[in-house]
Amino acid sequence: MSRIQNNIQAKVLMDALPHIQHYSDKIVVVKYGGNAMTNEELKHDVMSDIVLLTLVGIKVVLVHGGGPEINDMLNRVGIESKFIGGLRYTDAETVEIVKMVLSGKVNKELVALLAQNKGNALGLCGIDGQMLMAEKMEGDVDLGFVGDIVKVNKKPIIDALDDGYIPVIATVACDEKGSTYNVNADTAAARIAAELGAENLVLMTDIAGLLRDKDNPETLIPSVNVSEVSFLKRQGIISGGMIPKIDCCVEAVRRGVKKTCIIDGRVPHSILIELLSNEGIGTQFV
């Protein structure tokens, strides 16, 4: 290795050091989904990055969805996937499949992949220890067993972190009567991050972040104060599918999370770039 390459590597490590010190022993919640979850190479990168973060003293909580896997299983059993306003219509049969796919297949695959990367992970779902309590989402249209989170019990997560595990959380919830609800993974991650007093909430998506021109990735807005969000909505800069994601970011910050970030999960090692570099990679909300 040349002297120039050695100097470059040393500079990268030195630049990362203040960020490692800042996040040491603090909680970072990562919402994992999108293309980074279906591309096997990217999935391996994400898991190895999370293990690395834990090794330098950062407490990572991984919250995941699994829309493509749910769609695949519904297709196999002959049930049509229906979406209303971006949310999955979830009847009694569908909610059982959602619970099986998220809490079983997807969750345990992620735990196993973290273990392959020498990570110590524990698979959980929102029903465990009544971690996510929900009630039926009310609105103009009946979405079936889609829930609004009304309470987060952080004890199972804290216990896992204190015992040295990476909690891997599937976003299904229950109510007081034991009924199961499908809850939005972004919303669940935001509520969990707030309850834990997380230093950062990172939402992995399939876009670069918030763009002034949605067709031009060069127009990335690197930082947004939550007080600016309403204005950006009126301008049409925040629109469509970005609205619920950014609303989750705003809610998390207002509930006490220091900052939230929307990053492009298609970029290899995007979590490391966002957390351990001066420039970051996506849009942060503070």
N, C-alpha and C positions, 0 to 999 in steps of 0.2 A: 504494500500500500504506500502511495506516495506521501510526501510531507504535506502537500496541499490537501489531499483527502483526509489526512489525520487532523489537520487544522479545521477543516469543514466539520468533521464529526465532533471535535472538541467544542466548537462554537455552538453546534446544535444542542449539545448536552448542557453547556453553560447557560444558553438562552432558556432551556427548559427548567433549570434549577429553581428560579424564583416561583414559577408556577407550581412545581412539585411541592415547594415549601408552603405556598398559599393554600393548596388543597389538602395538605397532609392531615389525616385524621378527620377530615370533613366528608360529608355525604354528597355524592353526585348521583342523581337519578337519570338513567338513560332509557328513553322510550325507543324501542327497537322495532322497526317495521320497514315496509317498502321494499325496494329492489335489493337492499343490503341483506334482506332476510331470505330472498329466493335465489340469489346468486351464491353458489357454494364457495367460491374463492373469497368473495366479500364477507361472507358469513364467518369464514375462518379468520379473516383479518380482524373483524369486530371482536370476536371472542378472545383472540390473542391480545388485542389492545386493552380489553377490560381486565384481563389477568395482569398485564403489565401495570395498569393503574393501581390495582390492589397491592401489587408488590412494592410500589413506592409509597404506600401508606394512605391511599385514597379509598374511601368506603363507597363502593359502587353498588347501586340497586338497579337491576335490569328489569324493566317492565315491557312486556311484549304483547302484540296482537298476533294475527295469523289469518288475515282475510283470504289470501290465495289458497291456503290449505283448507279452510272452511269451504270455500267455493268448490274445490276439488272433491271433497267428501260428499257435499250435497249433490253434486253431479253424479257421483257413483251410486247414490241411493235414489236418484231420480227426483230430487227436490229442486225446484227452480229458486235461484238466488234473487231476492227482491230487495231493492234499495229505495228508500223514501227520504228525500232531503239529505242524502249522503249517509244515512243510517240503515243498517240491515234490518228488514222486517223479520222478526224472530217469533215464530209460533212455537207451540209446545214441543213439537218434534225437532225443530231447528235448534232450539236452545239446548237440547240434549246433545246434539251433534257438536255445537259450539263448545260445550263443556268438555266433551270427549276429546276434540281436536286440540283445543288450547291447553287444557290442564294435563292431557295425556301426551299426545304425539309431539306437539311443538315444544311444550315446556321441557319434557324429558330429553328431547333431542338437543336443546340448548344446554341443559345441564351436562349432558354427556360430552358435548363439544368443548365446553369450558374445562371439563376434566381432562380431555385429550391435550389441552394446552396448559396442563399442570395447575389449573384453577380449582378452588374448593367451592363448589356451588351447591345450593339447596333449592330445589323446585317447590314453589308454592303457588296457590291460586287464591283469589279473593275470598273464597269460602273458608279457607283454613283459618281457624281461630277467629272467625267472623271479622276478617281483616277489612273487607269491603262490604259494608251494609248498604243496600239500595232499596229504592221503592220504584214502582212502575212509572216510567216516563209518561207524563200527561201532555197532551197537545191536541192540535186540530185533527191529527190522524193517529189512529191506533197502531203502534209499532209492535204490539205483542209484548214479549218478554225482553224488552229493552229497558234498562234501569238507569235512574239517576242516583248517584252516590250521595248518601245522607250522612255517613259516618265512616271514618277510617280508624281502625285499631292498629296502631303502629307497633305494638309489643312483639308480634311474631317476627317483624322485620328487624327490629332492634336486637332481639335475641339472636337472630341468625348472624347479624353483623358482629355482635359481641363475641360470638363463638367462632369468628373467622371465616364465615361463609359469604359468598356472593348470593344474595337473594334473587331468584329468578321468578317473576310474578306474572301469572296468567290472569287476564282481566275478565274474570267472571265473578259475580257477586251474588249475595243472597239477601233475603229479607228476614224479618223476625219469625216468619212461619216456615222458613226453610226453602222457599221457592228460589229458583236460580234465575239470574238475569244476565244478559249480555250487556256489557258496558263499554263505551268508547275508550280505547287504549290511551289516547292523548289525554282525555279527561281524567282517567284513573291515574296516570303518571303525574299529572299536575296536582291532584289532591294528595297523593302519596308524598310527593316532594314537599308540599306545604306542611303536611303533618309532621314530617321528619325534620323540618327546618333546614332543608338541603341548601348547600352552597350554590348549586347549579342544577338546572333541569335541561337536558339535551334531548331534543326531538329529532330523530333521524328521518329524513324525507327523501323524495325523489327529485327534489329541485335544489338549486344552490342556496336558497334562502328567500327573503323578501326582495323582489325586484321592482324597480320603478317602471320598467317595461318588461312584462312577463315573457316576451319573446327575445329578450336580450340579456344573457347572463352577465354581461359587463356592467349592468345597471344595479348590481347588488347593493342593498342598503346595509352597511355593516352593523349599525347600532340604532335602536329605536327606544325612546323613552315611552313608557306605557301611556303617558298623557297625550302622545301624538297619534295614538291608534285611531281614535274617532275621526280625526282630520284625514288620515290616510285612507280610511274607508270611504269618506265622502268624496275623495279624489279618485276613487276607483283603483288605487294602488293595492289596497287589500280587498280582495274580492274572491268569489267562488270558494273553492276548497281550502283556500288559505284562511278564511275567516274563522272557522272553528279551531284550527290549530293555533292561530294567534290569540284568539280569545282564551285558550287554555294557558298560553304564556302569560297573558295579562293577569289572569286569575291567580296563577301561581305566584307572581311577583307581589300582587296585592295581599296575598296570604302570608308573605314573609320570605319567599325564596329570593336569594340575593340577586340572581339573574337567570334568564332562560335563553336557550339558543335553538334556532332551527338550522340544521346543517344538512349537507348533501351526503346521504349515506352511500351514494354510488362512488364516491371518492375514497380510494384506499386509505385507511388509517385516519379518516376524517375526525374521529373522536380525539385522537392524540393531537392533531393539528389545532383543533378548537381549544382544547384545555391547556396544552403545554407549549403554546407559541404566542408571541406578541400579537401577531396579525389575526389569528383565528381563521375560520373558513366560512362561516355562515352569517346569520343575522342574530344579534343578541338583543334581548329586551330587558331593560333595567328600570 
